[in-house]
Amino acid sequence: MEKSSITIRRCVASEKGTLIKMVNEVFRESSGFMWNATPDRLTDESFDRSNSNQSKLFVAVKSDDVIAGCVVMAPAEEGIMYLKMLVVHPDFQKLGIGNKLVNFVVDSAKKISGCKAVRVGLLYPTQIENTLQSSLRKWYISRGFEYVRDESVADAIFEDAEKELRVHASFAIFEKYI
């Protein structure tokens, strides 16, 4: 598949089931080992929140209308947009789709008055080495994101989240200044 055959657009409601399935499969594969019982990363309710007036869920669609990936862009705090839930279907990884989605969010953020940065949080185990999370850290840095700080899981997700984890984990926060 050629990289140029990808279009990024706002997600539509009829794609909800496909996206929920894809996101949860990729989430379980990449970070399911960290959870006691792997929660769904995307549910009907969180889909609706991710595709609201405040947050926008975008999809990368191949020319044959197959969804290859997705990303959420949401306000984090004054002057910062959050890049969340960047997912590329395993069949379409290593084809530049993740790059296209990240660039789309960064370019969209540049058009927002007063926006000075795009932020991403990466959940990682703190006491064991995980090559995927290490690779993702390097991947974001190679795209101009800078490591800012770690945040506790309780602060980043919800207070009781740490009880659900099988391993100790934190969020590495990265920002790209625009």
PyMOL commands that set and color helices and strands:
alter all, ss='L'
color gray80, all
select helices_A, chain A and resi 3-5+13-34+44-50+90-92+97-110+131-142+153-156+161-164
alter helices_A, ss='H'
color red, helices_A
select strands_A, chain A and resi 6-10+56-62+67-77+80-88+117-125+146-152+169-177
alter strands_A, ss='S'
color yellow, strands_A
deselect
rebuild
show_as cartoon
